[in-house]
Amino acid sequence: MFILDAHLDLSMNAMEWNRNLRLPVDQINAREKHLTDKPDRGKAVVSLPELRKGNIGLVVATQIARYVAPDNKLPGWHSPEQAWAQTQGQLAWYRTMEAAGEMVQVKDRESLETHLRLWMDDSENSSKPVGYILSLEGADSLVDISYLEKAYHDGLRAVGPAHYGPGRYAQGTDATGPLGSAGRELLKEMERLNIILDATHLCDDSFWEALENFNGHVWASHNNCRALVDHNRQYSDDQIKALIERGAVIGGAMDAWMMVPGWVRGKSDPLSMGCNLESLIDHMDHICQLAGNSLHVGIGSDLDGAFGKEQCPYDVESISDISKLEGLLRARGYADTDITNIMHGNWIRFLKNAW
């Protein structure tokens, strides 16, 4: 079945992790065996061939570059201009993959329909370009609001105003506080340009203010449920219900600490913690029960989000294993229509409504 994954940091993996994503993951990992600079060295699960192998033909692909003030201990850039330049390097990688025939940008209804026809024609996938919808994870790199329109003309179609910690336009995971005037101005410009608001990573205060001040289309590309794993990175039931009322789709994330309670970073491992794809379905099912239907759940794996096999479901060897969800959902009693909704249908319906 065709799969749409709503959150992949492909360019970050390519440019900052220095991975040749045109190669199979076993070749990427073999080249990293001697490296120890990052916890996931030699444990990559994402590459373009693996996406094709798993019938993952369309992804929401990110640009990401955080600005950090002098008192912010998170990693990031020391000026918005540096952060902007970093995102432009990431954009150049996507463009280079397009020139190589590996990827193709999807940015409107026409290009979406064309890409879906290509991938749903039942022909062999190995030579098909992977479609990508450009998203900005954390808006810090927008030097000022005028930069948003520049990015839109380059294909940017979704923005998450915050990432981790305090941001220039919103407050993110582990932070608190409202959007403020800059954030509200950003939302107004996003609404004018018909850019999707990605509510992922917004802290509770900024989340509620964003929904109050934004009248455009809202999704959550990669978020799980606070009722199952109690952390501010997750959504409370009230937040999930508010997103459902807005017609949002919420993508299930496959970062182990977000999937099972009690995870200790750097110490826990997926097998001993019982973190598998069934754990992801627990979160998806929780949202479906709150909604009373399967119309607000999708896949937003985040599988290349600075972690690999050491921190993803133990039954995932590569991103192609997302396809296992089809059988697991069926075993849980989900009907074929529901499974299609979750694997791609909800995201595609959302995009068609937005565009």
Secondary structure, 3 states (H helix, E strand, C coil): CCEEEEEECHHHHHHCCCCCCCCCHHHHHHHCCCCCCCCCCCCCCCCHHHHHHCCEEEEEEEECCCECCCCCCCCCECCHHHHHHHHHHHHHHHHHHHHCCCEEECCCHHHHHHHHHHHCCCCCCCCCCEEEEEEEECCCCCCCCHHHHHHHHCCEEEEECCCECECCCCECECCCCCCHHHHHHHHHHHHHHCCEEECCCCCHHHHHHHHHHCCCCEEECCCCECCCCCCCCCECHHHHHHHHHCCCCEEECCCHHHHCCCCCCCCCCCCCCCCCHHHHHHHHHHHHHHHCCCCCEEECCCCCCCCCHHHCCCCCCCHHHHHHHHHHHHHCCCCHHHHHHHHHHHHHHHHHHHC
